[in-house]
Amino acid sequence: MVKPMKYRELAKLLAEAGFEPRQGKGDHEVWRNGTVQVSITQTREISPGLTRKALNAIERSKQ
């Protein structure tokens, strides 16, 4: 099971993987690397579900 992550840590992992952020609706950010994109919230702690989606997107972008 994936544990929650702090926003700064997850944003750093996404940036290191080559993702670029853009503002979404409300407190959401859309991170994109080519055709792979993931949406996360700009809160102090990211939920386990969103963390899992972001980590899976990083893995997909490496392939």
C-alpha positions as CSV (number, residue, x, y, z in Angstrom):
1,M,0.0,0.0,0.0
2,V,1.2,3.5,-0.9
3,K,1.6,6.0,1.9
4,P,0.6,9.7,1.6
5,M,3.4,12.0,0.5
6,K,4.1,15.7,1.1
7,Y,3.3,17.9,-1.9
8,R,6.9,19.1,-2.2
9,E,8.4,15.6,-2.3
10,L,5.9,14.4,-5.0
11,A,6.4,17.6,-7.1
12,K,10.2,17.1,-6.9
13,L,9.9,13.5,-8.1
14,L,7.7,14.6,-11.0
15,A,10.0,17.4,-12.0
16,E,13.0,15.1,-11.9
17,A,11.2,12.6,-14.2
18,G,10.7,15.4,-16.7
19,F,7.1,16.4,-16.0
20,E,6.1,20.0,-16.4
21,P,3.3,21.6,-14.3
22,R,0.4,23.8,-15.4
23,Q,-2.5,25.1,-13.3
24,G,-5.7,23.1,-13.4
25,K,-9.1,24.0,-11.9
26,G,-9.1,25.2,-8.3
27,D,-6.3,23.7,-6.2
28,H,-5.3,21.1,-8.9
29,E,-2.2,21.0,-10.9
30,V,-1.7,19.0,-14.1
31,W,1.7,17.5,-14.6
32,R,2.6,16.4,-18.2
33,N,5.5,14.5,-19.8
34,G,4.8,13.9,-23.5
35,T,1.5,12.0,-23.6
36,V,1.5,11.0,-19.9
37,Q,-0.2,13.3,-17.6
38,V,-1.4,13.2,-14.0
39,S,-3.5,15.7,-11.9
40,I,-2.6,16.3,-8.2
41,T,-3.9,18.7,-5.6
42,Q,-1.8,21.5,-4.2
43,T,-2.3,20.5,-0.5
44,R,0.2,19.9,2.2
45,E,-0.2,16.1,2.0
46,I,-1.2,14.1,-1.1
47,S,-3.6,11.2,-0.5
48,P,-2.4,7.6,-1.0
49,G,-4.6,7.3,-4.1
50,L,-3.2,10.3,-5.9
51,T,0.3,9.4,-4.8
52,R,-0.1,6.0,-6.4
53,K,-1.4,7.5,-9.7
54,A,1.5,10.0,-9.8
55,L,4.1,7.2,-9.2
56,N,2.5,5.0,-11.8
57,A,2.6,8.0,-14.3
58,I,6.4,8.4,-13.6
59,E,6.9,4.7,-14.3
60,R,4.9,4.9,-17.6
61,S,6.9,7.9,-18.7
62,K,10.1,6.0,-18.3
63,Q,9.0,3.3,-20.8
